[in-house]
Amino acid sequence: MIKTNNMDYTKFNTAFNKPAIFTAQTYGTKTTVEIDHSDLSLDEVMDAFQTLIDGMGYHSDGFKQWIIERAAEYQEEENEKWNDAIASMEQDEQRYENLRHSTDDVSEWDSTLNDGLEDDEELPEWMQPNEKLKNAVEEFRKEVKKKKK
C-alpha cells in the first residue's frame, strides 16, 4: 500500500526553493535522498529513485535491468498501438475503396435531406433542400444511370 499526504497544490508555485525529500524504509533501514530544490527534472527524480533502490539493498545492475525490461514492454505496447492504428486505417481505406467501386444501384439511395419524409412540403421552409442541391442530386442520378448503360 502506498501512503501519500494530502497535497496542497496551491503551494506548487511558491515552494520551488524547498528541498525535495525521498525516503524508503526496509528491514529497519531508512534511506533518504534530499535534493535542495523542489522543481525537479525527471532525471533528478529517477536518480533519487535509483539511490533509494540501492539503499534498500538491490544491486544497481538489477535496477538497470529492470529499466531495460520495462522499456522493452513500453516499446512493445507502443508498437501494438501503432500496428492497431495502421490496421484500422487500412480497413477504412479498404471500406472506402469497396464503397467507391460498389456495384450497388446508388440511384435508388435516398439522397434528400428530408430524413425519410415522403414530401418536401412536410418540412419547415428552412429545412427544404435548395434548388442547387436538388439539381446536383438529379445530375448525380443521371450520371449513375449513364455509367450503368
N, C-alpha and C positions, 0 to 999 in steps of 0.2 A: 504494500500500500504506500502510495506517495502522499506525503502531507505537504500542504502549502499554506502559507499565511494568507489571509485576505489582503489583497493588494490594493492600495490606493493609487489608481492610475493617474490621478491629477498631479502626483509628485514626480512623474517621469520628467517633466520639463525643468524641474528645479533641483534634481538630485544627481546631476551628472558628475559632480565632484566628490560624491561619497563613494567609499570603496565597495566593490563587488566581493561578496564572500560566498564561497562554495565549500560545503562540508559533507564528508561521508564518514560513517562510523560502522566498522565491522569488527567482530571478535574483540570488542572492548578497546579498539584502537580508533582514534579520531584523526582524520586527515582534513586539514583546512587549507584552502587556497584563497588568498586575499589579493585583489588587484586594486590599485589605488584610485580607480575611477569606475563609474558605472556604465558609461557609454561604450560598451564592449563590441568589438567586431566578432564575427562568428569564429574566426581563427583563435582569438583570445579565449572564447568560451570553450572551444574544443581542446585547446592546450590545457585549460583548467581541468576539464574532464579527464584528460589523459593523466594528469598529475594525480588526481583523486583515484583513478583506477590503479595506477602504480602503487599509490599509498595503501590501497586495500589489499595489496599482495599479488596482484596479477602481473604477469610478465609483460613488458612493453611490446614484445613481439605478438603477444596474444591480442592486445588492443589493435595493433596494426592489421593483423589478420582478420579481425572482426570487421574493421573498416573496409577492407578489400572485399570480403564476402558480402557485406551489406551493399556496397557499391555495385557489385555484380547483380544482386537482387533488384536494386533500383533500376539498373540498366535494362534488365530483362523486362521489368514492369513497363518501362518507357517504350521499349521495342514493341511490346504487345499492344500498347495504346496506339502507336503509330501504325502497326500492321492492321489493327482493327479499323482505324480511320481510313487507311488506304483501301481495305476490302470494302468498306461501306461506300467510299467514293466510286470504286469500280462497279459495285452493284447499282448505284444510282446512275452511273454512266450507261450501264447496260440496259436499265429500265428505260432511260431516255432514248437510246438507240432503238429499242424494241417499239417504243411508242411512235417514234419518228417513221419507222418502216412498217408500221402496223397496216394490215390489210383490212382492218375494221372499216365499216362504212361510216366515216365521220360525218357524212352529210346528214345522218339521222341524229347526230348529237344535238341536244338542246343547247344552243349557244346564246340564248336570250338572257337577259338579266332579270327575268320576272320570277325566278325561284320556283319554277314549275307551274305558275298560274297559266291558265289557258289563254287569257285575253289580256293584251297590254292595257286595255282601258280599266281593268280592275286595280291597277297600280295607281298610287298618287302621281300626280303630274311630275313631281321632282324625281320620281324613280323611273320614269319612262326612258327607254333607250333612245338616244338621239338618232337623227336620220343618218349621220355618218356611220354610226355603229351598225345600224340596220343594213345599210348598203354594203359595208365591209363583210358582214355575215353572208349576205346574198352572193357577193363576189367569191367568197371563200367556197361556198357550196357549189357554185358554177365551176370553179377550178377543180374541185374534187371530182365532180361528175365528168369533166373533160379527161382527167387522168385515168378514170376507170374505163373509158371507151377505147 
